[in-house]
Amino acid sequence: MNGKICLLVASLALAAAVAFGAFGAHALKSRLSADLLAVYQTAVQYHFWHALGLFALALLMLQWDAPVLNLAAWLLLRHLDPGFSAHVTPIDVCYELVGIVREHWEGLHGGDDVWQRIAAFFEALDGRGQGTGRAG
């Protein structure tokens, strides 16, 4: 992941958040019930915070070449992968991923082994339980 690409994606996502918010405030206000409008507003806020986090991460990536920033960007942008599926998981499963990274990370870029283990973790996660399906 390149810091400039990450910054571009984050900027576009932030612009989209503004457009989605304006669309909801003006075009959907009279067409949706108050409950549905609240759900829409929450979704736009989640989108905004995600994009703002990605923007901050991109700024850090432009300053430092730290592999952990690449990992964070990969996790934030993973939903853009056409094969991505989202899961509601218990916290211990999240800690399992953290454990894999802590135990197998080598050198500055993590090494091939850790990236293979991360990919295997998500493949196994896809096989566990029931995912929410395509997140996009």
C-alpha positions in Angstrom: 0.0 0.0 0.0 1.3 3.4 -1.0 0.7 6.5 1.1 -0.3 8.6 -1.9 -2.9 6.0 -3.0 -4.2 5.7 0.5 -4.5 9.5 0.7 -6.4 9.5 -2.6 -8.8 6.8 -1.6 -9.4 8.5 1.8 -10.0 11.9 0.2 -12.5 10.3 -2.2 -14.2 8.5 0.7 -14.4 11.8 2.7 -16.0 13.6 -0.3 -18.4 10.7 -0.7 -19.3 11.1 3.0 -20.2 14.7 2.5 -22.2 13.9 -0.6 -24.1 11.1 1.2 -24.8 13.3 4.2 -26.1 16.1 2.0 -28.2 13.6 0.0 -29.7 12.3 3.2 -30.4 15.7 4.7 -32.0 17.1 1.6 -33.3 14.3 -0.8 -34.2 11.6 1.7 -35.5 13.6 4.6 -39.1 13.8 3.2 -39.0 10.2 1.8 -37.8 8.2 4.8 -39.4 7.7 8.2 -37.5 9.1 11.2 -36.2 5.7 12.1 -34.9 4.9 8.6 -33.4 8.4 8.4 -31.6 7.8 11.7 -30.2 4.5 10.4 -29.0 6.3 7.2 -27.4 9.0 9.3 -25.6 6.4 11.4 -24.3 4.7 8.3 -23.0 8.0 6.9 -21.3 8.8 10.2 -19.6 5.3 10.2 -18.4 5.9 6.7 -17.1 9.4 7.6 -15.1 8.1 10.6 -13.7 5.2 8.6 -12.6 7.6 5.9 -11.1 10.1 8.4 -9.2 7.3 10.1 -7.9 6.2 6.7 -6.9 9.8 5.9 -4.9 10.1 9.1 -3.3 6.8 8.4 -2.3 8.0 4.9 -0.7 11.1 6.4 1.3 8.9 8.7 2.3 6.6 5.8 3.6 9.7 3.9 5.9 10.5 6.9 7.1 7.0 7.9 7.7 3.8 6.1 6.4 1.6 8.9 5.0 -1.8 7.9 2.5 -1.7 10.6 0.9 1.3 8.8 0.7 -0.9 5.7 -1.1 -3.6 7.7 -3.5 -1.0 9.1 -4.3 0.3 5.7 -4.8 -3.2 4.4 -7.2 -4.0 7.2 -9.1 -0.7 6.5 -9.3 -1.2 2.8 -9.9 -5.0 2.8 -13.6 -4.4 2.1 -12.7 -3.2 -1.4 -11.6 -6.8 -2.3 -14.4 -8.4 -4.4 -14.1 -11.6 -2.3 -14.4 -9.8 1.0 -17.0 -10.9 3.5 -17.7 -9.4 6.9 -18.2 -11.3 10.1 -19.5 -10.5 13.5 -16.8 -12.1 15.7 -16.2 -12.4 19.4 -13.3 -10.4 20.7 -11.2 -13.5 21.3 -11.1 -14.0 17.5 -9.8 -10.5 17.1 -7.1 -11.2 19.7 -6.2 -14.3 17.7 -5.3 -12.1 14.8 -3.3 -9.8 17.0 -1.5 -12.9 18.4 -0.6 -14.1 14.9 0.9 -10.7 14.1 2.8 -10.4 17.4 4.2 -14.0 17.2 5.2 -14.2 13.6 6.2 -10.6 12.6 9.8 -10.5 11.5 11.9 -7.5 10.5 10.5 -4.3 9.2 8.0 -5.7 6.7 6.7 -8.7 8.7 8.1 -11.4 6.4 6.2 -13.7 4.0 5.3 -16.1 6.8 3.1 -13.6 8.7 1.3 -12.4 5.6 0.5 -16.1 4.7 -0.7 -16.7 8.2 -2.9 -13.5 8.1 -4.4 -14.7 4.8 -5.0 -18.2 6.3 -6.6 -16.6 9.3 -9.2 -14.8 7.2 -9.7 -17.9 5.0 -10.4 -19.9 8.2 -12.7 -17.1 9.5 -14.7 -17.3 6.3 -15.2 -21.0 7.0 -16.4 -20.4 10.6 -19.9 -19.6 11.4 -22.0 -17.5 9.1 -20.7 -14.3 7.6 -22.8 -11.3 6.9 -22.1 -11.6 3.1 -20.6 -9.1 0.8 -20.0 -5.9 2.7 -20.1 -3.5 -0.2 
